[in-house]
Amino acid sequence: MIETKTRDIPFSPPDITDAEIDEVIKAMKSGWITTGPRTKLFEQRIAEYIGTKQAVCLSSATAAMELSLRILGIGPGDEVITSSYTYSASASVIEHVGAKIILIDVAPNSFEMDYSKLEEAINEKTKAIIPVDIAGKVINYETIYKIVESKRKLFKGNNDIQQLFNRIIILADAAHAFGAEKHGVKCGHFADFTCFSFHAVKNLTTAEGGAVVWRNDLGLDDDYIYKQFMLYSLHGQSKDALAKTKKGSWEYDIVNLAYKCNMTDILASFGLIQLNRYDWLLKRRKEIIEMYDKLLLPIGIQRLQHYGDNYASTGHLYMTRIPHISEDQRNKIIMKMADAEVACNVHYKPLPMFTAYKKLGFNIKDYKNSFNMYKNEITLPLHTLLTDEDVEYVCENLKKAISEVVNKEVVSK
């Protein structure tokens, strides 16, 4: 039986224990707070967890995607394809490197790109595709690789690394998908390069941060790629701060005019403890999703399916769709939930609806499926601080809000 007393249900607060706090204090007391031994250890642990030879920790997933594009030599005159149904970072990094953004609508009743439209969009200028593992669910990379292979003849590499691939490069925005699996394989092995986020709202957080890994079966020189990320993330400096502290080792070179987006040891220390706890965090998210499913699916609410016979997402977002409601009704339901102290969200407002993308010439009228997915989407709170009673409270209030908004409007008409 649900309590009638109002609860305060935030959308996605971080799950921080004394263990994280203690480790951050240790890092601060060590005297080494920027990129150093803890960051390098975190990189090693991430690579071990995923099963790649190396990982690079950076200040964000956005930085990881942008630096990947730059290391691949993608820039002016090139085109990069991504989804219209994603957060801005998936597309803005394309603009940052000077390439042209190509947005693809999602398929009907899907959060994934329409793969037939993806195939149509590829031409001689296409250098990369940025698929989005939305809500932590690994998307259909098999189909993307088939499309890329069918278009191989169009590809002309502009540099040695592009010529090594000799095809369009797949760079995953897996901001939500650290730890996701498909066919028993962890996310990080599907795309050529895979970028993760450790932002404050993510399953595993370092407050701010991200990481990138790459496949080890492509013939890439792993040490070279790692060094490029180090150079690009620290002003093109030939030695990082840790190396420069060695006695008599002050001198360094600036080999290119690069950027500043390294991870610090304070953040990495936070992440190391989160990674130790991660299996439990994923398990608890699955329990909460199963509760939501049990309470909401019988009343006709649709949702992204996180688990199946051959896949398991990270359970990052509980994305629902309320059939047959309008955008205005959806917004009223969210406000009703707010009145009950339940914070909901929308994932995502399609990129062509934002001013910055309108200025680039995008129009939501060309992305009808994306709008249809967006207009009745509500993302419910999903985090490991939720109790079972909190989940029941959210569901009871969602049912009440839908009834009040939809039924009231039907009667008034």
N, C-alpha and C positions, 0 to 999 in steps of 0.2 A: 504494500500500500504506500503510495507516494505521500510525503509530507506536504502540507499546505503552506508551510513557512517558506518565505522567499529565500532562495539561495543566491549567492554571487558566483556565477560561472564565467570566468574569463575565457577568451578564445584559445590561446596557446601560450601559457607561461612556461618558462624553462623549468625543468626538473633538476634542481641543484641540491646536493646533499653536503654534509660536513666534509665528506671525502674530497669533493671538488674544491671546497674552500681551503681545506688544509693544504692541498697540493699547490694551489695558487700562492698561498702564503710561503710555502717552501721555495717556490720559484723566486718570489720577491726577496726573500732573505738570502738567497744564493748569490745575489749581486748580479745575476745574469737575467735580464728581463726582455731583451729583444731577441731576434733570431739566434738560437744557440742550440745547446745539447738536447733540450726538451723538444724543440721543433723537429730536429733530426730524428729523435726517437719516435715522435708521433708519425712522421712520414714512414718510418720503418714499420710501425705497427699497422698503419693503414694498408700498406702494400701486402703485409702478411695476411691481414683480414680478407682482402679482396683476392689475393693470389697473383699479384703482379710483381715484377722485379723491383719496381720503384714507384714512389708517389711523390708529389710535390705539394707542400702546403703553402697557401697564399692567403691574402687578406679577404678574399671572397670568391664565390663561384663565378661572379662576373669577371673578376680579374683572371681567373683560370681560363674562361672562354676567350677573352680578348687576347691574352698572351698566346694561347694556342693558335689563334688565327694569325697572329703576327709571326710566330715561329714557323708556321706553314707558308709564310710569304703571301698571304691573301690580302689584297688591298684594292686601290683604285683600278677600275676596269673589270673587276671580278664581280660575280653575283653569288650570294649565299642565301639559301632557302631555309625558312623556319616556319613555324605554325603561327597562325593569327590568334590562336587561343592559348596564350601563355603570358607570363610576366614580361615586362619590358626588356629585362636584361638579355633575354634570348635573342632579341633583334637589335637592341641598341649597340651591342658590341660589334655588329656588322658595320653599322654607321661609323663607329669609332675608328675602325681600321681603313675607312674610305671605300669599302665595297658597297654594292647596292643590295638593299634588303628586298627579298622576294617572300611575300607572305602567302601561305597556302591555307585555304579554308579547311575546317575539319569535315569529316564524313558525316552524313546524317546520323543524328542520335549517337554521336561518338565524341570523345575528347581528343582523339588522335587525328592527325592529318589525313585528308582524303588522298590516298596513295595514287589514284588515277590522275588527280590534278597535280600531284608532285611530279609524276612522270612527264606530264605535258609541259611543266615549267622549266625543265632542264634544257640547257642549250650550251653552246661552246664557251660561254662566259661563266658557267656554273662551276665553282671550285669546291664548295662544301655544302652540306646539309646539316642543320642543327635540329634534330628531333628532340622532343620534350617528354621525359618520363613523368608525366603529370601525376601528382598525388603519391608518387613513389612506385608506380606500376611500370614495369619494363614494357615498352611498346613493341611493335612488330618490326624488328630489325631485319628479319628474314626477307620480308617484302622489299624493304628499302635497299638491301644489298642486291636483290634481283634487279631492281630498277636501275641502280647504279651500274651494274654489270652490263645491262642492255644498252646503256648510253656511253659505254667506255670509249667508243670511236670518236665521240665528240670532244673528249677531254684532251687538253694540251697543257702539260705541266710547264710552269714558268720558272722553276728552279729545281735543284737536285732532289729535295724532299718530295715535291709534287710529282716529279718524274718517277721516283721510287714507287709511289702509289699507283701512278698511271691510271687514275680514276678519281671520281669525286670522293672527297674525304668526308667521313661521317664523324661529327663532333657532338656528343650527347650533352644536352642540358639535363643532367641528372641531379639537379639541386635537391630534389625530394627523395632520391632513390638510393642513398647509401645503405647497403645491406639488402636491397631487393634481389630476388632470384627468379630465374626462368630456366626450366629444364635442368635444375640443379646447379646452374652456373650463376655466379654473382654478377650483379651490375658492375661494369668496369671492364668486362670482356666482350661486350657486344659491339659498341662503337669503336672507332679507331682511337679516339680520345674521349674521355669521360670526365665531366666536371661535376663536383659535389659542393653543396653548401653546408656550412656549419653555423649559419645565422641563428639569432636568438630563438626563433620560432621553430627551428628544425629539430628532428628527432634526436640527433646528436649535435650538441651545440658547443661552440667555443666563444660565444657572444657574437663575434664577427669572425668570419673565416671561410675558407674553402680549400678544396684539393683537386688535383687532376692526376689521372692515371692514363696509361696508354697500353694498347695491345702489344704483346711481346712476340707475336708471330708474323710481323710485317717486314722484318729485315731492318728495322730502325736501329740506330746506334743509341742504346738506352742512356749511356753516360753522356753522349752529346746532347740528347734531348733534355736530360736533367740539367746539364750545365746551361743550356739556353734559357730554361725557366729561371735559373738562378740569376743569370745576367739581366734578363728582361725585368725581373721583379725587384732589382736593387740597382737601378741607375746604370746598368751596363758595367758595374764594378767587378773587376776580376777577382777580388777577394771579398768574402762576406766579413761581417764584424767579428765573428768568432776566429776566423783565420788571421785577421789583422791584430788580434790581441796577443798572439804568440810573440815572445820577446824577439826583437830585431826584425819583425815581419810587418812593419808599418806600410811599406810601399805597395801600391796597387796601380792598375791601369783602368781607364774608362774606355771600353772597347766599342760601345755604341751609346747613343743618347736614349736611354730606356726609361723605365718607370719605377715607381715605389709602391709595391703592394705585397711585401713579405709578411709572413705570419710571425708573431712574437712568441717567446717562451712562456709568457704568462698565459696567453690563449692556448698554446699547445698543452700546457700542464692541465688546464681545464679539460681539454679534449681527451687526454690520456685516461682520465678517470671515467669520463663519459663512455669511452670505448670499452673499458672494463665492465661497465654496467649494461652495455648495449643489447645483449641478447635478452635480458629481462625487459628492457624498455620496449623492444619489438614485440615480445610476448604479451605484455600488458596492453599494447595498442591493439593487437589482434583480439584480445578478450573484449575490449570496449567496442570494437567494430562489430563483433558477433552479437553483442547486446543490442546495439543500434539496429542491426539487421532484423533481429528477432522482434523488436518492438515496432519497427516502422514499415518493413516490407509488407506485412499483412494488410496495411491500410492503403497500399497502392503507391507509396513513395518510391521513386527510383533512385538508384545510387551507383556510383562507380564500384565495380566488383573487384575487391582487393586480392582475393585468394581463389585459386582453382587447382585442378589436378596437377598442372605442370608449372605453376608460378605462385609466387608470394610477394606481394608488394611490401613496402615499409610501413604501410598504414599511416601515411603522413597526413592526409586530409580526408575527412568524411564528406564527400561531395554528393549532395542530394539534388534531385529535380522533382518539383511538384507539378504533376501533369496538368495541362490545360489552364495554367494561370498566366497572367500577363506580367510584364516587368514591374508595373506599378503595384500589382497585388503582391509580388515577391518582396518588394521594398517595404510594404506595409506589414507583412508577416515578420520581417526582420526587426521592424520597430516594435512590434508586439513582443517579440522575444527580448528585446532590450528592456522593455517595461518590466519584464519578469527577471531582469538581471542576468540574462543569458546572452553572451556576446557571440554573434554569428558573423559570417563573412561571405564574400562572393568570389569564386575562383573559376574563371577570371572575366573581367571586362575585356572583351576582344580589343586587340591593339588598334584596329582602325577606328575605334570610338574615341581615342585620345587625341588631344590637340596636336601633339608632336607628330603623330603619324598621319593625321589629316593634312598637315603642312607638307608631308612627303608625298601626298597624292593618294593615300589610301582612303577608301570609302566603305563603310560597313555594309552598304547595299550589295557590294560584291562578295560579301562573306555571310550569306544568309544562314548557313548551318551554324556558324559560330554564334551569331546573334540568338538563334533559337535555343542553343545550349545554355547561353548566358541568361536569357530573360527569366527563366524559372529555376535557376540554380541557387541553392543555399548551402553553404558549408557550415556544418555544426562543430561545436567545440570537440577537439580530439587531442588529448594529452594525458600523460601518465599520472597527473595529479587528480584526475577525475576519479571519484568513487562510483560504485555501482548505483548508489542512490542519486548521484549527480546525473548520471546518464538517464535514469528514469525520469528525473525532473525535467531534463531537456526535452525528452520525447513527449511527456504529458503537455508541456507548454507549447511545443510545436503543433501537436494535434489541436490544441485549443486555439492557437493563433490562426491556423488554416481555417478552422471552422468559423471563427469570428469574421475573418476577412472575406473568404469566398462565399460562405452561406449568406452573410449579411448583404453582400452586394447582389447576389442572385435574388434575394427577397425584395430588395429595394427597387429592382428593375421590374 
